[in-house]
Amino acid sequence: MSPTVEGAGKTVAAVNEIIRGALTCDRPDPRFGYVAPYLSQAKAIAWDYVKRYCAPIPGVKFNEAELRADLPNGGRVRLFGADNADALRGLYFDGIILDEFGDMDPKVWTEVIRPALSDRNGWAAFAGTPRGKNTFYDLRQRAKRGSEGRELRTLKASDTGILSEAELADARAGMDDAAYEREYECSFDAAVEGAYYA
């Protein structure tokens, strides 16, 4: 399995990782995917990045209807939504990234995507924003312990240097502390609005 990544330009990193994987995979017809909670979200978040970063590759072809980039080596990068998990059934993947995994039904991973990685011994990476102690949190804890070859990367806005101190201060001033801690500082301990724990 590949790393869990939280915060700080993760979609650009995710898209580039699956493009790199599709170009360098030594298996025939490599297949790499990006999954968001909703297909419309995958298109809005990642499709422009796929086109931008694949465009310099000679011979690349884009299929707008299927949100797919076909690479000259037979590799393919495609976007999916967890809202229609059945569209992923029967496919195989050499690598896949599940973005905002905490907002997905966990069965999409266990019953659909995980089996699609088995034939090719593919990898998966989980990315997202903390939404309390859910399945994404559980995966994070397993990665934190280093179990099963997992690794964890937590990219807090205050540590990355991507956003200026002034921007972070302005964001903090405009939202409650819990929301800021979740969205910018990757905190799973910050309260989630509308949630309670027994």
Number of C-alpha atoms within 10 A of each C-alpha: 16 17 19 23 24 26 21 22 13 15 21 14 12 24 26 16 16 23 22 14 20 26 20 12 16 11 12 9 16 22 26 28 24 23 27 25 22 17 17 14 15 22 19 11 14 20 20 13 18 24 18 10 13 22 14 9 11 9 12 17 16 19 10 11 6 10 19 19 23 19 21 13 16 14 22 24 27 23 24 24 23 26 16 13 19 11 12 18 14 10 12 22 25 23 26 31 26 25 26 19 27 23 18 20 14 15 12 21 17 11 12 19 23 17 18 22 18 13 10 15 13 19 17 22 20 23 24 21 22 27 25 20 16 15 16 24 17 12 17 25 13 16 20 14 12 12 11 9 11 18 18 20 14 18 17 19 21 14 11 13 10 11 13 12 12 9 10 15 10 11 14 16 11 11 11 10 12 17 19 18 20 21 21 21 22 21 20 20 13 19 17 15 10 5 8 8 5 2
